[in-house]
Amino acid sequence: MESIRELFRIGTGPSSSHTMGPCKAAERFLQQQPNAARYQVTLFGSLAATGKGHLTDKILEKTFGSRDLTLIWKPEEELPLHPNALRFEALSAAGEIQGNWEVYSVGGGALQEPGGSDPSHAINYLPTMDLILEHCANSGESFWEYVEGCEGQEIWSFFEQVWQAMSASLERGLHAEGVLPGGLGLARKAHPFFRKASLYGPEFKQSGLLCAYAHAVSEENAAGGVIVTAPTCGASGVLPAVLRHLDEILNCGPENLLRALATAGLIGNLVKHNASISGAEVGCQGEVGTACAMAAAAATQLYGGTIRQIEYAAEMGLEHHLGLTCDPVKGLVQIPCIERNAHAAARALSCCHFALLSDGVHKISFTEIVAVMKETGQALPSLYRETSNGGIAQAYHQRTQSAAKRNRPN
């Protein structure tokens, strides 16, 4: 598996696969071909279908700067390895191709070339949760100790940076007001939710604050702010919301929060390695479902759960998002993405509580549910895998089209 450093990425929203990945790819190509007369970038599949809503064109234009750039959109065509593909071409003044590169943006800001992933990022993790549970049972290690053993002591300074970035995005989101960009006219809700939550009784207050925290980060992402992929931009609000909430009610302290991040990262890495965290490949179950599993595992650890209870919570977090479609309205990471983060945060705590009530023994393992999620994602029609051609996106489109026809002058 890759290092957890490749899972938690600090960058700008709104989409790790549609903005962070293409930005990184463009930077690499310009390093290889800095002096071309002009450039051409072809976007395929989901990148082309929802790229404008996800600001792919804007980030590419920004990265290429004043250079002559042509973008070509091919939403109906996919390259072999992944729905999110780009073809970069450097052209001479006469239009001859001087250099080209095909690359895939596979989710969470990661890139993959046809030859495979970068071996320099590999860490000697055991490949499945079943094997890790067996190892920890024999060694007596907790999950965070296992991560430390694989990554080294220096991983803790990395987790400090991750938590600082998560906390900063949450704070910014709590205090920001106004309408999110993109044309949907969607107002930010984190600030009013945060203010209203203090007016109610203890139980309602806690759920209200959790909702406000998830909205805060997700709205920062939608506005193009700096967030942490957890495991993606579109699911970035779940884990920081749960950690902030539990820190306030349990007084966890910095060390325990970083250890919870390590366990959450292990869960996300297992899904990424054995299935996918890309909405374009497996739907939103791979994004919000994985985020819920990560947050459920982190919460259970903070409550003092055993490794079996932590595994059970993570399994439930993913299991109960099976089949979740990725159908963003107008290709924006706003509807239904922002609300999904809030509901997944609440579900993560529910899974945590359920696991703590049990002894951690259950029939379907996390390893099995990851495989089922991958199978389910592959069975989803492309309409429901980040193309905005079906589901909620189409329902909204049809309604607005009908309204436009009714209001059109005769």
Steps between C-alpha positions, in 0.01 A plus 500: 500500500596862464592719794219671688670821386349426159149477650488819708588778256483869588377699203225711350149379419253433366611161364809292564452303177386793284720785627785374720590208272485692168695789653779267608496327160523833314794609715684176422437529126620861492821390672551246219391732217560859613562664160224383266333754273160388624337228706195281468330309780226246429274400789315170489205339679400645834768769484335631184142443618527696824830682453349846456289465814805373689715787363738272307524753218576783743779313678659394170482854362654632821779241491587564134487874563555716192594205279283419197266225624217311330265278703308218331209333678408136425241392763382201295846352463703325770858379501563143625614536861264753662210735415711807592761526226703782345715513189758778492660605171777751435482644148741688276403821320417284198269281708730198523488297824832536680400313814195332648395332823193307609424493871209413729368697797391207715356676806630678807736710286701193394627441147557172321686442177430201273806329648359507855545701820824653622696230693677768705175556691468135605500408869526146636141480626316171510247516214173415680329573829478128575880470489548818704257379767691172523829686527372736770345212694839329508710811566263671741522819296215742446431622147679830555808317629493282190489814281792648693698181449439509124544873442761590763504760777505787251138428407383686813627836375308432179181427697550825692500690170190311387309577819603866491374530141175319584440723802577816303254410225234423759550833677491695175184321395326566830543875468453545125166614364349561158417302188724224367641552149371302204157634416277281718432786741581273794558696821756391755333336802785426741494840672122515568501131604783572744315799648164322523643186662580689822134598538376144548530232767815288546407213266382722215796731556751220452343373177465858378867576562609179324291601200646851504857366510446268202333780304782739585772290340285388206400859424861611513574226249213608274630857510848389389659535842792302642385168646636149564389205289346250742503301281387748229403868475133411459505302826740730688248614764421169671819415690591850628141553616499178703846565648415860597169385654664224707787722608246739649295239685780258599789746536714265292816707481738543203681166533182292492363698206814430298476131588137504384615654172748215459227239542265688269777519241560127522130435429500738204819352361356148511197613299718690254732201453237226472213688334480872417436841653409652163138607447556467124594134547271370778256781581473697822521184710874516432522859619243571773470129589875475556502828693226364727699180559813702581313725744318208663833322562661816639204565731496145632870523581450830683228335710745225598369227269697185423648437156209263429248768591688754286496263204127438553421871508695555178324206335158644588597845380578363156228233489216743555613723215510217244352606168520874573503681167715795395263736318604859578261769379661698215825318575552711812620352829199647680171309454479235637865494607496749788199351680640151449807597700281607793288185492807278467654665806186420700498144366867457593416572864203264479725223368749575778233473770361178351847343487572600862178331613624177340804284564626573149402159364293512180431292189619721211856626524639837393712319241188343350300823497782680317485234230121531483526877470737464204266249335200726560681802360597317183135395455372859527414649159724790399194725548559468874878531504579871498373581152195703611297318233262327741347502845471823695698694239255407225195562719623854564587552134159387380321722750700809404450425131126466551490826695693676225253380237204617706654844544603538137300771317262370235 
